[in-house]
Amino acid sequence: MPGAPFSASAPAGPRSARPAAAARTFERRAEEVPAARRFVRDVLAGHPAGGDAELLTCELVTNAVRHAIDAAQVTVAVLRRGGVVHVDVVDDGCTGLPHWREAGGHDEGGRGFLLVNALAERWGFLRERSGTCVWFEIAP
């Protein structure tokens, strides 16, 4: 049974409705976390969700640096469409999975996903042979 014809076209509307995207790869080192944060700040300059996206990206890159022990690099990709910001943080490691931790009152870590869960509209992760992508979407 034949399916309906498929066609694709460019979105209608003003040029500003097109998504804006940028990506940058960083070495998996703690010294690179501030650079990843600045990258997101620059890409989202003036966007009302920029501050929260910057904070959440910092948390996820820090997680990759601390826990993706066999990874060499972390890539941050930012997609902006209207008010919605989508960020992917991808490491090229092959071991371990992101997981939720319950932090105690005096623990220094374990609150990253709690923060992501509180601020993001949606978030999740995808594990493939080539690495792990933790992503979130946020809107003002």
VMD Tcl script that draws the C-alpha trace (Angstrom):
set ca {
  {0.00 0.00 0.00}
  {1.66 3.27 -1.07}
  {2.10 6.01 1.51}
  {1.30 9.67 1.22}
  {3.76 11.71 -0.79}
  {6.49 13.37 1.23}
  {7.77 16.83 0.52}
  {10.00 19.21 2.42}
  {10.30 22.92 2.06}
  {11.93 25.80 3.85}
  {9.85 27.24 6.67}
  {7.68 30.16 5.73}
  {7.96 33.43 7.53}
  {10.59 36.01 8.31}
  {14.25 35.15 8.28}
  {14.46 35.55 12.08}
  {12.18 32.52 12.52}
  {14.98 30.22 11.31}
  {16.85 28.37 14.00}
  {20.26 29.63 15.03}
  {22.78 26.94 15.85}
  {26.38 26.72 16.98}
  {28.64 23.96 18.27}
  {32.09 23.84 19.80}
  {34.27 20.99 21.04}
  {36.34 21.25 24.22}
  {38.94 19.00 25.79}
  {37.55 17.02 28.73}
  {39.37 19.05 31.37}
  {38.07 21.10 34.28}
  {39.87 24.16 32.89}
  {37.58 24.03 29.82}
  {34.30 24.38 31.79}
  {34.47 28.22 31.94}
  {35.17 28.31 28.18}
  {32.07 26.18 27.52}
  {30.05 28.53 29.70}
  {31.35 31.59 27.79}
  {30.56 29.86 24.49}
  {26.88 29.47 25.49}
  {26.79 33.03 26.82}
  {28.10 34.35 23.50}
  {25.74 32.22 21.37}
  {22.69 33.24 23.41}
  {23.64 36.88 24.01}
  {20.47 38.81 24.82}
  {18.23 35.73 24.89}
  {15.96 35.74 27.98}
  {16.80 32.07 28.74}
  {20.52 32.61 28.23}
  {21.50 32.75 31.90}
  {19.73 29.53 32.80}
  {21.05 27.77 29.69}
  {24.56 28.88 30.61}
  {24.17 27.53 34.16}
  {22.76 24.17 33.04}
  {25.43 23.76 30.38}
  {28.08 24.39 33.02}
  {26.55 21.65 35.20}
  {26.43 19.13 32.35}
  {29.95 19.85 31.09}
  {31.20 19.52 34.67}
  {29.42 16.15 34.90}
  {31.12 14.99 31.69}
  {34.52 16.13 32.98}
  {34.04 14.36 36.32}
  {32.30 11.17 35.24}
  {33.05 10.37 31.56}
  {36.49 9.14 32.55}
  {37.35 7.55 29.20}
  {36.22 10.56 27.14}
  {38.72 12.86 25.47}
  {36.35 15.61 24.36}
  {33.04 17.27 25.16}
  {31.00 19.01 22.48}
  {28.39 21.65 23.30}
  {25.75 22.32 20.64}
  {23.21 25.13 21.02}
  {20.07 25.48 18.93}
  {17.87 28.53 19.36}
  {14.44 28.79 17.80}
  {12.28 31.65 18.99}
  {12.06 31.47 22.76}
  {13.18 27.85 23.04}
  {16.82 26.92 23.55}
  {18.00 23.33 23.04}
  {21.48 22.37 24.28}
  {23.32 19.08 23.73}
  {26.39 18.19 25.79}
  {28.08 15.23 24.11}
  {31.09 13.31 25.40}
  {32.95 10.70 23.37}
  {33.35 8.24 26.25}
  {32.14 4.65 26.16}
  {31.67 3.79 29.84}
  {29.08 4.75 32.41}
  {25.63 6.24 32.15}
  {24.29 9.52 33.53}
  {22.28 8.87 36.66}
  {20.39 10.74 39.35}
  {22.12 11.09 42.72}
  {20.57 12.04 46.02}
  {22.93 14.55 47.63}
  {23.12 14.92 51.38}
  {23.07 18.30 53.08}
  {26.86 18.63 53.24}
  {27.76 16.91 49.96}
  {29.68 19.08 47.51}
  {28.29 17.29 44.45}
  {25.25 15.40 43.29}
  {22.93 18.31 42.58}
  {23.53 18.81 38.85}
  {20.57 16.82 37.53}
  {18.38 18.20 40.33}
  {19.14 21.69 39.00}
  {18.59 20.62 35.38}
  {15.28 19.03 36.36}
  {14.17 22.20 38.16}
  {15.01 24.69 35.38}
  {14.59 22.81 32.10}
  {11.28 22.34 30.32}
  {12.49 18.92 29.14}
  {15.75 17.02 29.42}
  {17.17 13.56 28.91}
  {20.10 11.59 27.60}
  {20.96 9.34 24.70}
  {23.69 6.72 24.88}
  {25.30 5.49 21.67}
  {28.51 3.66 20.83}
  {30.18 6.95 19.96}
  {29.38 8.57 23.31}
  {26.70 10.08 25.48}
  {24.51 13.10 24.80}
  {22.77 14.80 27.71}
  {20.36 17.45 26.46}
  {17.89 20.01 27.77}
  {15.38 22.49 26.45}
  {14.63 25.72 28.22}
  {12.36 28.69 27.56}
  {11.97 32.00 29.38}
}
mol new
graphics top color blue
foreach p $ca { graphics top sphere $p radius 0.5 }
foreach p [lrange $ca 0 end-1] q [lrange $ca 1 end] { graphics top cylinder $p $q radius 0.2 }
display resetview
